[in-house]
Amino acid sequence: MYVRTLYATGDPAKIDVAAKRLATEGQELLSGQPGFRGMGMFMDRELGKLLVGTWWDSERNRQASDAKLREQRMALMLPFAQTVAVDNWEVAVSQRPANKVQPGAGFRLTRLEFAPADAQLLVETFQSTSLPKLEMIPGFAGASLFIDRAAGRATVGMLYTDHKALVASRTANAEVRGESIPKAHLTLRSLEEFEVVTMAVAPS
């Protein structure tokens, strides 16, 4: 599985309009594209940040959709978006939520860097060390590891049932990071928290 992420920043006063358009018109555009498998959107209203992830069954379909939808995608984010960063990832590990994630749920994003030669070490450490401990944290709803092996970059996304669970998980999550980061030879570049706007899986 492959993912494209969009990270947009802009005027917090205009973020809700952009989020609504992406969740409705944007999802309609995506649903007609070959290989589309799902979408998640996450928001930081206070700072004015939107994170959108779209899932694809192959790298080829992800690339084709980007070429087709790039201009329409940008138009949907106006007048909110002042900056937009697009990244492409391989889904190395994914534990999808067992139940439907509701709007208002919590999402934590960790950005990591590593030597490309240590890519498999990262994947194995996340599977064997990090994920089993994350699953034990109250309110945990799902997790994923996205990776760009050649560039030595990765993101870890973690879902929690609500904002209260997200806040309560901070200490336990820090302990897992403290163990896993040196073990996998990682550098942590940023740590962010968002509110879930929408998560949708494409019909089979």
C-alpha positions in Angstrom: 0.0 0.0 0.0 1.1 3.6 -0.7 0.2 7.0 0.7 0.3 10.6 -0.4 0.2 13.2 2.4 -0.6 16.9 2.1 0.5 19.2 4.9 -1.2 22.6 4.6 -0.9 25.7 6.8 -2.9 28.9 6.7 -5.3 31.2 8.4 -7.0 29.4 11.3 -10.2 31.4 10.7 -10.5 29.8 7.3 -9.6 26.2 8.1 -13.1 24.8 8.6 -14.2 25.8 5.1 -11.2 24.1 3.5 -11.7 21.0 5.7 -15.3 20.7 4.7 -14.6 21.1 1.0 -11.8 18.4 1.1 -14.1 16.0 3.0 -16.9 16.4 0.5 -15.8 17.6 -2.9 -12.3 16.2 -2.4 -13.4 12.8 -1.4 -15.8 12.6 -4.4 -12.9 13.4 -6.7 -10.7 10.8 -5.1 -13.3 8.1 -5.1 -13.4 8.1 -8.9 -9.6 7.4 -9.2 -8.3 3.9 -9.9 -6.6 2.3 -6.9 -8.0 4.7 -4.3 -8.3 2.9 -0.9 -9.1 5.6 1.7 -8.6 9.0 3.1 -7.8 10.5 6.5 -7.9 14.2 7.4 -6.6 15.8 10.6 -6.7 19.4 11.9 -5.0 21.7 14.3 -7.5 24.6 14.5 -5.5 26.7 16.8 -2.4 26.9 14.6 -4.1 26.5 11.3 -2.8 23.1 10.1 -4.4 20.5 7.9 -2.9 17.0 7.3 -4.5 14.8 4.6 -3.5 11.3 3.8 -4.8 9.3 0.8 -4.2 5.6 0.4 -3.5 3.8 -2.9 -3.1 0.2 -3.9 0.0 0.8 -6.0 2.7 3.5 -6.6 1.6 3.8 -10.2 -2.0 4.7 -9.3 -0.8 7.1 -6.6 1.3 8.9 -9.2 -1.4 9.0 -11.8 -3.9 10.4 -9.4 -1.5 13.2 -8.4 -1.1 14.3 -12.0 -4.9 14.3 -12.5 -6.0 16.0 -9.3 -3.2 18.4 -8.4 -4.8 21.6 -9.6 -8.3 20.7 -8.3 -6.8 19.8 -4.9 -5.1 23.1 -4.6 -8.3 25.0 -5.5 -10.2 23.2 -2.8 -7.8 24.4 -0.2 -8.2 28.1 -1.1 -8.4 30.6 0.4 -7.1 28.8 3.5 -3.8 27.3 2.4 -0.8 29.5 2.3 1.8 26.7 2.3 1.4 23.1 1.0 3.9 20.3 1.3 3.3 17.0 -0.5 5.1 13.7 0.4 4.8 10.2 -0.9 5.3 7.1 1.3 5.4 3.4 1.4 3.1 1.9 4.1 5.6 -0.3 6.0 3.3 -1.2 8.9 -0.4 -0.5 9.4 -2.8 -1.5 12.1 -6.1 -0.1 10.9 -8.8 0.8 13.5 -11.1 -2.1 14.4 -14.0 0.3 14.8 -15.0 3.4 12.9 -13.0 6.4 14.1 -15.3 9.3 14.9 -14.6 13.0 14.2 -13.0 14.6 17.2 -10.7 11.5 17.9 -7.1 12.2 18.6 -4.1 11.8 16.3 -0.4 12.0 17.1 2.2 12.4 14.3 5.9 11.7 14.8 8.4 12.6 12.1 11.6 10.6 12.0 14.9 10.5 10.1 17.4 7.6 9.7 20.3 6.4 7.7 18.8 4.6 4.6 20.8 1.5 5.5 18.8 1.3 8.7 15.3 1.3 7.1 14.6 -2.4 7.8 15.8 -1.9 11.4 13.2 0.8 11.8 10.4 -1.4 10.5 11.5 -4.4 12.6 11.8 -2.2 15.8 8.4 -0.7 15.2 6.8 -4.1 14.7 8.5 -5.9 17.6 9.1 -3.2 20.2 6.9 -0.1 19.6 3.6 -1.4 18.4 3.0 -4.0 21.1 3.5 -1.4 23.8 1.5 1.2 22.0 -1.5 -1.2 21.8 -1.5 -1.4 25.5 -2.1 2.3 26.1 -5.7 3.0 27.0 -7.7 4.6 24.2 -5.3 3.4 21.5 -7.2 2.9 18.2 -4.6 2.3 15.5 -1.1 3.1 14.2 0.9 3.2 11.0 4.5 3.6 9.9 5.0 5.4 6.6 8.6 5.3 5.2 10.7 6.8 2.4 13.6 4.3 2.4 15.8 6.2 -0.1 15.4 9.6 1.6 15.7 8.2 5.2 12.4 9.7 6.4 9.4 8.2 8.1 6.3 9.1 10.0 4.5 7.3 12.8 0.8 8.1 13.1 -1.2 7.0 16.2 -5.0 7.2 16.6 -6.8 7.5 20.0 -10.5 7.3 20.6 -10.9 10.9 21.8 -8.9 13.9 22.8 -8.9 12.9 26.5 -7.2 9.6 25.6 -4.7 11.4 23.4 -3.7 13.7 26.3 -3.5 10.8 28.8 -1.3 8.8 26.5 1.5 11.3 26.4 3.6 9.9 29.2 3.4 6.3 28.0 4.0 7.3 24.5 7.2 9.2 25.5 8.4 6.1 27.2 8.0 4.0 24.1 9.8 6.7 22.0 12.6 6.8 24.5 13.2 3.1 24.1 12.6 2.8 20.4 14.5 5.8 19.0 18.0 4.8 20.1 17.3 1.1 19.3 16.5 1.9 15.7 19.2 4.7 15.3 16.5 7.4 14.7 16.4 11.1 14.9 13.1 12.6 16.0 12.4 15.8 13.9 8.9 16.8 15.2 6.0 15.7 17.3 2.5 17.0 16.6 -1.1 16.4 17.7 -4.3 16.8 15.7 -8.0 16.3 15.8 -9.5 13.8 13.5 -11.8 15.4 10.9 -12.7 12.4 8.9 -11.5 8.9 8.0 -13.0 6.9 5.2 -12.2 3.6 3.6 -13.1 3.1 -0.1 -15.6 0.4 -0.9 -14.1 -2.9 -2.0 
